[in-house]
Amino acid sequence: MWRETLPDLGGIVKKYHAVRGEASTLMRWSLLCLVLLILLVGIGTAGAGAQSGTISPAQLQADPPPDLPYRAFLPAVPRGLSTDPAVQAVNRLNYYRALAGAPPLGLHQSIVQAAQNHARYYMLNYADPSAWIYTMHGEVEGKPGFTGRYPGDRLAYTGFPYWTGAEEIHYLGNPIASVDDWIAAPYHRVFALKPNYNYMGYAMDRSKEAAVDVLDLGFEDGPALPPDPIGYPADGQTGVPTTWGGGEDPNPLPPDAPRPVGYPFSLQGVGGSFQVTWIEMRNGNGQVVSVYPNPELCPDFKCYILIPVSPLQPLMTYTVHAVGRVSGVPFDRTWQFTTRAEAQGTDSALPCSSYSGIVFDEMTGEQP
């Protein structure tokens, strides 16, 4: 039996505030596009009856990608009958996880309900700044729709019996487009692809004035995963976007970096400590691709991210070669992926500002 080892979140909070200032950006909620919360509280214990609230991946209906050309880099998906946004979201995320080699997630109805509750809270209170004193992931007791101050509290309220993982928020009111953008943003991608997560829930709400998407992730104790690096885009993947608009906060790019940049490659450790001793990206002509330094928070998140300085070339095969260790076990791996024909990225059609937020909340309670 094992539990996920969480990063030093206190150090991350201090590092974040040192870079951004004392949480001033957290209250500029109207500008947020992407938000990721690393939850610090584990709730409940594994119980025999918990599976009654779970939909296994094998039970899910498959959904086709939307008719949007800029989403066409995904592999073909068989058409299904589901119009449930949560099912659409889990199918979309599971396709990405399959590409990366991560196991599929199952929908847990307790997590879905918690996500629905927070989405409803947002829609009832989005115009009230006093409802967001605990950031966009928090709720204030006494406000309409309150079900718990923090995500862990809200999952406990709906009866989720395992460990809380991460929460991601977007403002599109579209499950497929939101998952696409979470995967494009490298910090968010790392948590969306974490292989030890077992369960998820998604909800959306939308009106003429506002829209919100809430993704919650969770996991239960299980066998230790073998030490291994996961790379994305995956080895052999085709149709990869050439650019990324850079909509993520904290900003993984240097402050003065021009946008758009090349589509990021992310490497993350699975099963323990993670160290990269050497890594490079080359194009199909054998030329080294210029990339920005590994983002500041990657050591805390067990990741290494290559963000090309310039957009990638269409219909070009790129090779990433990395050497390092996971839990002391050495690896020497190569990933090859090919870009799509059009010089177009994944977030060109965002219906909101490209500004985004990633926040960390210090929460009381037992840590897994």
PLY file of the C-alpha trace (Angstrom):
ply
format ascii 1.0
element vertex 368
property float x
property float y
property float z
element edge 367
property int vertex1
property int vertex2
end_header
0.00 0.00 0.00
1.20 3.50 -0.71
0.19 7.09 -0.75
1.36 9.81 -3.08
4.27 11.84 -1.77
3.25 15.47 -2.04
5.75 18.19 -2.92
6.86 20.75 -0.35
3.80 22.91 -0.80
4.89 25.41 1.84
8.04 26.05 -0.15
6.03 26.28 -3.35
3.69 28.85 -1.81
6.66 30.98 -0.71
8.30 30.63 -4.12
5.06 31.55 -5.87
4.51 34.65 -3.78
8.13 35.69 -4.19
7.63 35.70 -7.94
4.10 37.05 -8.19
3.67 39.13 -5.04
1.33 38.47 -2.16
-1.50 36.70 -3.95
-2.63 39.88 -5.64
-3.39 38.04 -8.86
-5.70 35.63 -7.09
-8.35 38.29 -6.71
-8.25 39.28 -10.38
-10.63 36.43 -10.92
-12.35 37.95 -13.93
-9.18 37.46 -16.00
-8.55 33.84 -15.18
-8.57 31.23 -17.93
-6.87 28.25 -16.32
-6.59 27.48 -12.63
-4.93 24.51 -10.96
-5.15 23.76 -7.26
-2.94 21.17 -5.64
-5.05 19.89 -2.81
-3.32 19.36 0.49
-5.84 17.29 2.36
-6.63 13.60 2.10
-10.08 12.55 3.14
-11.58 9.30 4.26
-10.27 5.79 3.92
-10.79 3.17 1.26
-14.08 1.42 1.84
-15.65 -1.64 0.32
-18.77 0.22 -0.71
-17.01 3.01 -2.56
-17.10 1.32 -5.94
-20.86 1.74 -6.14
-20.28 5.37 -7.10
-17.73 4.63 -9.81
-18.12 4.32 -13.57
-15.23 2.32 -14.95
-13.62 3.46 -18.22
-14.93 0.34 -19.95
-18.51 1.42 -19.22
-18.17 4.85 -20.82
-19.61 5.83 -24.15
-17.08 7.32 -26.56
-17.68 10.82 -27.88
-16.55 12.27 -31.20
-14.27 15.31 -31.24
-16.08 18.57 -31.99
-16.08 19.86 -35.54
-13.26 22.29 -34.84
-10.23 22.19 -37.15
-7.85 23.33 -34.44
-8.76 20.23 -32.38
-8.13 17.84 -35.27
-4.76 16.67 -33.96
-6.50 14.14 -31.69
-6.77 10.57 -32.93
-10.06 9.47 -34.41
-12.68 8.71 -31.77
-15.59 6.35 -32.42
-18.95 8.02 -32.21
-21.10 7.34 -29.19
-24.36 8.43 -27.67
-23.28 10.35 -24.58
-24.19 13.99 -24.19
-23.16 14.03 -20.52
-20.41 16.67 -20.10
-18.66 14.57 -17.45
-18.50 11.59 -19.80
-17.24 13.79 -22.61
-14.52 15.17 -20.34
-13.33 11.80 -19.04
-13.25 10.34 -22.54
-11.24 13.30 -23.81
-8.77 13.16 -20.94
-8.44 9.38 -21.19
-7.43 9.66 -24.84
-4.60 11.95 -23.83
-3.64 9.66 -20.96
-3.62 6.66 -23.32
-1.26 8.50 -25.66
1.08 9.25 -22.75
0.88 5.73 -21.32
-1.09 6.65 -18.19
-3.97 4.40 -17.06
-7.54 5.59 -17.71
-9.60 7.43 -15.13
-13.04 6.38 -13.96
-15.82 8.83 -13.20
-16.72 8.80 -9.51
-20.18 10.17 -8.87
-19.12 11.78 -5.59
-16.45 13.78 -7.42
-18.87 14.67 -10.21
-21.32 15.97 -7.63
-18.61 17.99 -5.88
-17.59 19.54 -9.21
-21.24 20.33 -9.98
-21.63 21.98 -6.59
-18.63 24.24 -7.09
-19.65 25.12 -10.64
-23.05 26.14 -9.30
-21.41 28.18 -6.53
-19.39 30.01 -9.17
-22.43 30.84 -11.26
-24.31 32.14 -8.20
-21.41 34.25 -6.93
-19.06 35.10 -9.82
-19.83 38.81 -9.59
-19.33 38.98 -5.80
-15.64 39.51 -4.88
-16.35 38.67 -1.24
-17.27 35.12 -2.32
-13.68 34.48 -3.47
-11.56 35.43 -0.47
-10.20 31.86 -0.48
-9.38 32.06 -4.22
-11.48 30.64 -7.03
-11.21 27.16 -5.51
-12.63 28.33 -2.18
-16.15 28.96 -1.00
-17.39 31.24 1.76
-19.86 29.92 4.29
-23.18 31.72 4.05
-22.86 32.45 0.34
-25.42 30.88 -2.02
-24.49 27.33 -2.99
-21.83 26.82 -0.28
-20.88 23.16 0.28
-17.34 23.42 1.68
-14.51 25.94 1.95
-11.93 23.91 0.03
-12.18 21.14 -2.58
-11.28 18.50 0.00
-14.18 19.69 2.15
-16.54 19.55 -0.81
-15.48 16.02 -1.72
-16.01 14.96 1.89
-19.46 16.56 1.74
-20.41 14.36 -1.22
-18.94 11.21 0.35
-15.75 10.60 -1.67
-13.87 8.09 0.53
-10.33 8.30 -0.87
-7.58 10.89 -1.32
-8.09 14.24 -2.99
-5.69 14.89 -5.86
-5.90 18.15 -7.83
-8.51 20.58 -9.08
-8.41 22.50 -12.37
-10.76 25.28 -13.41
-11.47 26.86 -16.77
-14.02 29.40 -18.01
-15.35 28.04 -21.29
-18.39 25.93 -20.40
-17.08 23.27 -22.81
-15.70 19.93 -21.56
-13.72 19.00 -24.66
-12.16 22.39 -25.28
-11.31 22.74 -21.58
-9.49 19.40 -21.46
-7.60 20.33 -24.63
-6.43 23.57 -23.01
-5.48 21.88 -19.74
-3.29 19.47 -21.71
-1.72 22.28 -23.73
-0.72 24.19 -20.57
2.34 22.28 -19.28
1.87 22.69 -15.52
-1.78 21.65 -15.81
-0.84 18.81 -18.13
1.50 17.26 -15.56
-1.34 16.80 -13.08
-3.94 15.78 -15.65
-1.62 12.95 -16.75
-0.50 11.77 -13.29
-0.75 7.97 -13.54
-1.57 7.38 -9.88
-4.88 9.23 -10.15
-7.80 6.80 -10.42
-10.92 8.94 -10.42
-12.21 12.23 -11.71
-15.31 14.34 -11.86
-16.17 17.20 -14.18
-18.95 19.75 -14.31
-19.74 22.87 -16.28
-22.26 25.66 -16.12
-22.92 28.51 -18.48
-25.09 31.57 -18.95
-25.02 34.64 -21.16
-22.79 36.38 -18.64
-20.41 33.65 -17.41
-19.15 30.11 -17.90
-17.11 27.72 -15.78
-15.55 24.25 -15.99
-14.45 22.32 -12.89
-12.26 19.20 -12.98
-11.50 17.33 -9.74
-9.14 14.37 -9.49
-8.72 11.74 -6.78
-6.90 8.53 -5.99
-6.92 5.58 -3.60
-4.09 3.60 -2.07
-2.64 0.99 -4.39
0.51 -0.85 -5.39
3.57 1.30 -5.92
4.03 2.29 -9.55
7.31 1.24 -11.17
9.80 4.11 -11.59
9.38 5.48 -15.09
9.36 8.79 -16.99
6.25 9.82 -18.93
6.71 12.08 -21.93
4.13 14.13 -23.81
3.70 14.51 -26.77
4.06 10.75 -26.78
6.54 8.70 -28.73
5.11 8.13 -32.21
2.36 10.73 -31.84
1.37 12.60 -35.01
-0.67 15.71 -35.67
0.91 17.57 -32.74
0.19 21.33 -32.65
3.02 23.62 -33.67
2.36 26.47 -31.22
1.11 27.27 -27.74
-0.21 30.68 -26.73
1.33 30.64 -23.25
-1.89 31.05 -21.22
-0.82 29.75 -17.81
0.01 31.27 -14.44
2.45 31.08 -12.76
4.00 31.77 -16.09
6.28 28.87 -17.14
7.92 31.27 -19.58
10.37 34.09 -18.87
8.47 37.37 -18.32
9.64 38.90 -21.59
9.13 35.82 -23.75
7.28 36.61 -27.00
4.23 34.54 -27.84
3.24 32.24 -29.38
5.92 29.70 -28.56
6.43 26.14 -29.72
4.17 23.42 -28.36
5.68 22.25 -25.03
7.17 18.83 -24.40
6.78 17.64 -20.82
8.58 14.89 -18.97
7.42 13.77 -15.53
8.63 11.18 -13.09
6.39 8.35 -11.96
6.89 6.45 -8.74
9.36 8.58 -6.79
12.08 11.20 -7.01
12.84 12.60 -10.44
16.06 13.99 -11.87
16.97 14.91 -15.44
20.72 15.13 -16.02
20.63 15.80 -19.76
17.89 16.57 -22.28
17.62 18.08 -25.74
15.15 18.46 -28.61
16.17 18.22 -32.28
14.17 18.77 -35.43
14.04 16.45 -38.43
17.14 18.07 -39.88
19.17 17.18 -36.79
19.31 20.78 -35.55
19.00 21.46 -31.82
15.79 23.31 -30.98
16.22 26.37 -28.77
14.09 26.06 -25.63
13.45 28.15 -22.54
14.90 27.06 -19.17
13.02 24.43 -17.21
10.17 26.29 -15.44
10.78 27.18 -11.82
8.11 24.94 -10.27
9.10 21.79 -12.14
11.44 20.48 -9.44
8.51 20.58 -7.02
6.17 18.90 -9.50
8.66 16.20 -10.58
8.69 17.44 -14.14
10.97 18.83 -16.82
9.40 20.98 -19.54
10.89 21.96 -22.86
9.15 25.02 -24.33
10.55 25.86 -27.76
11.39 29.54 -28.19
9.78 29.62 -31.66
6.78 27.77 -33.11
7.54 24.30 -34.37
7.58 23.62 -38.10
4.55 21.94 -39.68
4.90 18.28 -40.73
8.25 17.98 -38.99
9.38 15.07 -36.83
11.03 16.11 -33.58
13.16 13.98 -31.30
13.60 14.45 -27.55
16.44 12.56 -25.88
16.56 12.56 -22.07
18.82 10.97 -19.48
18.07 10.89 -15.78
16.80 8.93 -12.80
13.42 8.08 -11.28
13.68 6.89 -7.68
17.37 6.31 -8.33
16.67 4.06 -11.32
18.49 5.42 -14.40
16.73 6.00 -17.72
17.98 6.91 -21.19
14.94 7.44 -23.41
13.98 8.95 -26.74
10.60 10.32 -27.85
9.69 11.21 -31.43
6.58 13.10 -32.50
5.41 14.74 -35.72
3.61 18.07 -35.99
0.43 18.71 -37.90
0.23 20.28 -41.35
-1.20 23.64 -40.28
0.90 26.08 -38.29
-1.76 26.40 -35.61
-1.83 25.74 -31.90
-4.50 24.69 -29.45
-5.64 27.85 -27.70
-6.19 30.25 -30.60
-9.95 30.19 -30.10
-10.14 30.81 -26.35
-13.21 32.98 -25.71
-11.50 34.78 -22.81
-8.20 36.37 -21.88
-5.12 34.18 -22.17
-4.27 35.14 -18.60
-4.52 32.12 -16.33
-3.88 31.22 -12.74
-2.36 28.43 -10.70
-2.78 28.75 -6.96
-1.84 26.81 -3.88
-3.85 26.79 -0.69
-2.48 25.77 2.68
-5.19 23.57 4.14
-5.43 21.81 7.44
-5.88 18.09 7.73
-3.93 14.91 7.26
-1.72 14.86 4.19
-1.53 11.64 2.16
0 1
1 2
2 3
3 4
4 5
5 6
6 7
7 8
8 9
9 10
10 11
11 12
12 13
13 14
14 15
15 16
16 17
17 18
18 19
19 20
20 21
21 22
22 23
23 24
24 25
25 26
26 27
27 28
28 29
29 30
30 31
31 32
32 33
33 34
34 35
35 36
36 37
37 38
38 39
39 40
40 41
41 42
42 43
43 44
44 45
45 46
46 47
47 48
48 49
49 50
50 51
51 52
52 53
53 54
54 55
55 56
56 57
57 58
58 59
59 60
60 61
61 62
62 63
63 64
64 65
65 66
66 67
67 68
68 69
69 70
70 71
71 72
72 73
73 74
74 75
75 76
76 77
77 78
78 79
79 80
80 81
81 82
82 83
83 84
84 85
85 86
86 87
87 88
88 89
89 90
90 91
91 92
92 93
93 94
94 95
95 96
96 97
97 98
98 99
99 100
100 101
101 102
102 103
103 104
104 105
105 106
106 107
107 108
108 109
109 110
110 111
111 112
112 113
113 114
114 115
115 116
116 117
117 118
118 119
119 120
120 121
121 122
122 123
123 124
124 125
125 126
126 127
127 128
128 129
129 130
130 131
131 132
132 133
133 134
134 135
135 136
136 137
137 138
138 139
139 140
140 141
141 142
142 143
143 144
144 145
145 146
146 147
147 148
148 149
149 150
150 151
151 152
152 153
153 154
154 155
155 156
156 157
157 158
158 159
159 160
160 161
161 162
162 163
163 164
164 165
165 166
166 167
167 168
168 169
169 170
170 171
171 172
172 173
173 174
174 175
175 176
176 177
177 178
178 179
179 180
180 181
181 182
182 183
183 184
184 185
185 186
186 187
187 188
188 189
189 190
190 191
191 192
192 193
193 194
194 195
195 196
196 197
197 198
198 199
199 200
200 201
201 202
202 203
203 204
204 205
205 206
206 207
207 208
208 209
209 210
210 211
211 212
212 213
213 214
214 215
215 216
216 217
217 218
218 219
219 220
220 221
221 222
222 223
223 224
224 225
225 226
226 227
227 228
228 229
229 230
230 231
231 232
232 233
233 234
234 235
235 236
236 237
237 238
238 239
239 240
240 241
241 242
242 243
243 244
244 245
245 246
246 247
247 248
248 249
249 250
250 251
251 252
252 253
253 254
254 255
255 256
256 257
257 258
258 259
259 260
260 261
261 262
262 263
263 264
264 265
265 266
266 267
267 268
268 269
269 270
270 271
271 272
272 273
273 274
274 275
275 276
276 277
277 278
278 279
279 280
280 281
281 282
282 283
283 284
284 285
285 286
286 287
287 288
288 289
289 290
290 291
291 292
292 293
293 294
294 295
295 296
296 297
297 298
298 299
299 300
300 301
301 302
302 303
303 304
304 305
305 306
306 307
307 308
308 309
309 310
310 311
311 312
312 313
313 314
314 315
315 316
316 317
317 318
318 319
319 320
320 321
321 322
322 323
323 324
324 325
325 326
326 327
327 328
328 329
329 330
330 331
331 332
332 333
333 334
334 335
335 336
336 337
337 338
338 339
339 340
340 341
341 342
342 343
343 344
344 345
345 346
346 347
347 348
348 349
349 350
350 351
351 352
352 353
353 354
354 355
355 356
356 357
357 358
358 359
359 360
360 361
361 362
362 363
363 364
364 365
365 366
366 367
